[in-house]
């Protein structure tokens, strides 16, 4: 399973970290993904990775 949200597709972002002396190194920012059981088509529960923004906004219906 990739480190990507199953709903919105949010994944790892890549950029540069710049120190005080302006030395640049590569840095990655990971999304806040949670492994939750959600209801997909015809109310079938499935365990997937979902970002917290999708959980908070109600884009996902969680299975019990």
Sine and cosine of phi, psi and omega as CSV:
sin_phi,cos_phi,sin_psi,cos_psi,sin_omega,cos_omega
0.00,0.00,0.82,-0.58,-0.03,-1.00
-0.96,0.28,0.38,-0.93,0.03,-1.00
-0.99,0.16,0.93,0.36,-0.08,-1.00
-0.58,-0.81,0.59,-0.81,0.02,-1.00
-0.94,0.35,0.72,-0.69,-0.02,-1.00
-0.96,0.29,-0.32,0.95,-0.07,-1.00
-1.00,-0.08,-0.85,0.52,-0.11,-0.99
-0.98,-0.18,-0.22,0.98,0.03,-1.00
0.99,0.13,0.22,0.98,0.01,-1.00
-0.91,0.41,0.75,-0.66,-0.05,-1.00
-0.73,-0.68,-0.31,-0.95,-0.05,-1.00
-0.95,0.30,0.72,-0.70,0.07,-1.00
-0.97,-0.24,0.60,-0.80,-0.05,-1.00
-0.87,-0.49,0.64,-0.77,0.02,-1.00
-0.33,-0.94,-0.26,-0.97,-0.01,-1.00
-0.92,-0.39,0.68,-0.74,0.13,-0.99
-0.99,-0.14,0.81,-0.59,-0.07,-1.00
-0.93,-0.38,0.85,-0.53,0.00,-1.00
-0.99,0.16,0.05,-1.00,0.01,-1.00
-0.89,0.46,-0.56,0.83,0.03,-1.00
-1.00,0.06,0.20,0.98,0.05,-1.00
0.91,0.41,0.51,0.86,0.16,-0.99
-0.99,0.12,0.81,-0.59,-0.07,-1.00
-0.98,-0.20,0.77,-0.64,0.08,-1.00
-0.75,-0.66,0.47,-0.88,0.00,-1.00
-0.95,0.32,0.60,-0.80,-0.01,-1.00
-0.63,-0.78,0.54,-0.84,0.06,-1.00
-0.87,-0.49,0.57,-0.82,0.09,-1.00
-0.90,-0.44,0.86,-0.51,-0.01,-1.00
-1.00,-0.08,0.62,-0.78,0.07,-1.00
-0.96,0.29,0.37,-0.93,0.02,-1.00
-0.99,0.13,1.00,-0.03,-0.05,-1.00
-0.99,-0.17,0.66,-0.75,0.04,-1.00
-0.86,-0.51,0.64,-0.77,0.02,-1.00
-1.00,0.01,0.97,-0.24,-0.08,-1.00
-0.82,-0.57,0.36,-0.93,0.07,-1.00
-0.99,-0.10,0.89,-0.46,-0.04,-1.00
-0.89,-0.46,0.27,-0.96,0.05,-1.00
-0.99,-0.12,0.86,-0.52,0.08,-1.00
-0.97,-0.25,-0.25,-0.97,-0.14,-0.99
-0.75,0.66,0.68,-0.73,-0.05,-1.00
0.84,0.55,0.59,0.80,0.10,-0.99
0.82,0.58,0.68,0.74,0.07,-1.00
-1.00,-0.09,0.86,-0.51,0.01,-1.00
-0.95,0.31,0.65,-0.76,0.00,-1.00
-0.58,-0.81,0.67,-0.74,-0.01,-1.00
-1.00,-0.07,0.89,-0.46,-0.04,-1.00
-0.67,-0.74,0.15,-0.99,0.09,-1.00
-1.00,-0.03,0.81,-0.59,-0.02,-1.00
-0.75,-0.67,0.68,-0.73,0.02,-1.00
-0.96,0.27,0.39,-0.92,-0.08,-1.00
-0.93,0.36,-0.42,0.91,0.04,-1.00
-0.92,0.39,-0.63,0.77,0.05,-1.00
-0.93,0.36,-0.60,0.80,0.05,-1.00
-0.91,0.41,-0.69,0.72,-0.04,-1.00
-0.93,0.37,-0.63,0.78,-0.09,-1.00
-0.99,0.17,-0.18,0.98,0.05,-1.00
1.00,0.07,0.35,0.94,0.04,-1.00
-0.96,0.27,-0.21,0.98,-0.08,-1.00
-0.84,-0.55,0.66,-0.75,0.13,-0.99
-0.98,-0.22,0.91,-0.42,-0.05,-1.00
-0.97,0.23,0.61,-0.79,0.07,-1.00
-1.00,0.00,0.48,-0.88,-0.01,-1.00
-1.00,-0.08,0.00,0.00,0.00,0.00
